[in-house]
Amino acid sequence: MKVITFGEIMLRLKSPGFERFLQSPMLEATFGGGEANVAVSLAYLGINSSYVTAVPDNPIGKACLGELNRHGVDTSLVIKTGKRLGAYYLEQGACQRSSVVIYDREHSSVSEAPADQYDWEKIFTGASWFHITGITPAISANAADVTIAAVSFAKKKGVQVSCDLNYRGKLWKYGKKAPEVMGEVMRYVDIVIGNEEDCQKSLGIETKISTDNAGFGEEAYKEITEKVLSAYPNLKKVAVTLRQSNSADTNGWSAVVNNRKEYLTSIRYDINDIVDRIGSGDAFAAGLIYGFNKYGTDKEALDFAVAASCLKHSVPGDLPLVTEAEVLGLLKSGGSGRVQR
């Protein structure tokens, strides 16, 4: 199995620990981005994963690709063009103080590289799965056109397409609303992933679920999955994550899948003392891709994905550095945290 992911990877600049921005005169520099995180997570799960993007041909771009290579991701399909790698700044929240993200992505290589710079025929040769997110189409009108070209070509080649909606309100600034663009993207998608806010704001699906997912039961989430499937008849499955944010450090975490035949609910984890939640949704997406191809039932795949994303909350940085054995260990033990000797 070969999985291709496409999107923008960024330089991540984070204040140390739980400090405010520049409380100390330093920032921790790493790399991350939704689709790259999925590629790394799949590599850790033993899947052949290739990441497609555009990076500048400079020391920052080379360091970025080196980091992905170090974690087992194939970057041979990456194009080197443009002048800058996008970046984001992170101030990590604690207790009742929320985390803060500031984007610096305008005029990045991915935002400006046209669709004809990518060799789609070569990219999809031997591929069985293609994963994107709703983040890339939000970066620029050009990036939206490239995303649509990519998913269209993938479907022509018979490749399964998954999309994590990942609504980012701070990015949709170039004149088009998310449902207008994502509605076109969704024509080529087989499996869609998101949370209740993504479904509402990316796809324009109306639901009574509030964006803080408080006070609504299983039936409300079943309704939203049915509405998404009804709106897009080409979809095979929809997965919705349920995060109950009690504080920045304590979350409830679970998910559901509707495959048009069954509505399935996952095991639920109460996650305390969160180290870093960024990338946890990407670990979930990777876990689903892995599980749908590895296991005989969607319930097994769903529980595997939720466990994988639960473990990502314990790993600092964007990248979900979690192995299959660790996920299976959590599913077996329930998360005792005992030292493995």
Salt bridges, closest charged atoms under 4 A:
GLU8 OE1 - ARG105 NE 2.78
GLU67 OE2 - ARG70 NH2 3.09
GLU67 OE2 - HIS71 NE2 3.14
GLU91 OE2 - ARG20 NE 2.73
GLU91 OE2 - ARG97 NH1 3.36
ASP104 OD2 - ARG84 NH2 2.94
GLU112 OE2 - HIS107 ND1 2.78
GLU121 OE2 - LYS157 NZ 2.79
GLU184 OE2 - ARG187 NH1 2.75
ASP190 OD2 - LYS155 NZ 2.77
ASP190 OD1 - LYS236 NZ 3.91
GLU197 OE2 - LYS201 NZ 3.30
GLU223 OE2 - LYS227 NZ 3.24
ASP270 OD1 - ARG268 NH1 2.28
ASP276 OD2 - ARG12 NH2 2.69
ASP298 OD1 - LYS237 NZ 2.99
ASP303 OD2 - LYS299 NZ 2.58
ASP318 OD1 - ARG12 NH1 2.84
